[in-house]
Amino acid sequence: MCAMIRLLLVDDHVSFREPLAFMLDLEHDIAVVGQAGTLLEARPLLPLADIGIFDLDLPDGNGADLIADFRRVQPRGAALVLTASGGRLDLAHAVDAGAAAVLRKSVSFDVVLRTVRQLAAGEQVLQPEYRAELLEVARRRRAEGGDERQRLASLTPRERDVLRGLAAGLSDKEIALRLHIGRETVRTHLVNLMAKLDVNSRLQALVFALRHGAVDLD
Amino acid sequence: MVGWNVEHRSANYRGGRRPVGRFPERFIRSSGLVRVILANDPALARETLGRAIAVLRPGSEVLSVAPEQLEAALAEYSPHLVVCSRASELLERCATRWVILHPDGAADSVLGVHGVWRVIDDLPLGAVVELLDQAASDAGERRPPAPAVSAEGAARFRPPD
């Protein structure tokens, strides 16, 4: 008889995480051993799982850091990235940190299920060419200096939200409406993020974020 | 003719094979027929929520559509509960209970019940079940009273001694 797959699910959106955990837990060969919405909540749960499903954009940091921790405490474990908005560089960092598979949240439940089982069986899921390509992106970025990544990593989740608003072509007012904050707060976030990225205009901030894969153009 | 593409209906969901798992057993019981539209993003969230509802409240009828098809679905389906990611003018007119999850990527969500709006953090599965039960209760209250049973009819249904 096959052993149960012990699964950890890390995603900050409860409305996404709980139904997914519930449905996975109903499978005869899967036990959801933990759920977490932040890096802080997830870290104590890492040793419990064989397979981890990780979102990358977490409120207290990047899921790639969690994947690296997971691989350290569970060298035989496998990490699956499940992301809605991760840019190419984010995916590259996740694979570089040890992610064995990457899926978009537009896939069907059956694809997630199949991937979890493939990973548990030790199968290679990422196409070798794609994996090599992502690792090359991560390597190149490292060679260019971790400085840019550090600058991007210093942004708060809210500042990243504002950057995404810029990438979507929104005005300050529209970003404020989208994030349920005041226009002045949007401007404060913009000033802070431009200082952190060491750029002089919002256009430069946007180009910087695009170049380093922190945001995608829709 | 149906004016929108139905991604899933509850009857098509394959229910789980283990009935309870690690979730509270109180979730697992049947309610009356409640119509639900799911039009939230991303697609995987919509699908898993629909599947979970089909397991937890098998009496519910779940219709899952792409967000851009919400208006057409609202107009034709008269749902009791809607879960979506974008506001719609028809939402309040067509449903008594609705949730807009993280509209345009916002951190918060909005819950509307009988025209009263409330900002909420998110929508746990237990809250969905609660909304379904409230909707079922409302639907039950609006049901016409049961017809009076005649003496002859009552005799027919009397349990055997």
Interface residues (C-beta under 8 A of the other chain):
Chain A: H13 V14 S15 F16 E18 P19 L20 F22 M23 D25 L26 E27 H28 A31 V32 L82 A84 R104 K105 S106 V107 S108 F109 V112 D161 R164 L177 R178 L179 H180
Chain B: G15 G16 R17 R18 G21 R22 F23 N40 D41 P42 A43 L44 A45 E47 T48 L49 R51 A52 V55 L56 V83 L101 H102 P103 D104 G105 A106 A107 D108 S109 V119 D121 D122 L123 P124 L125
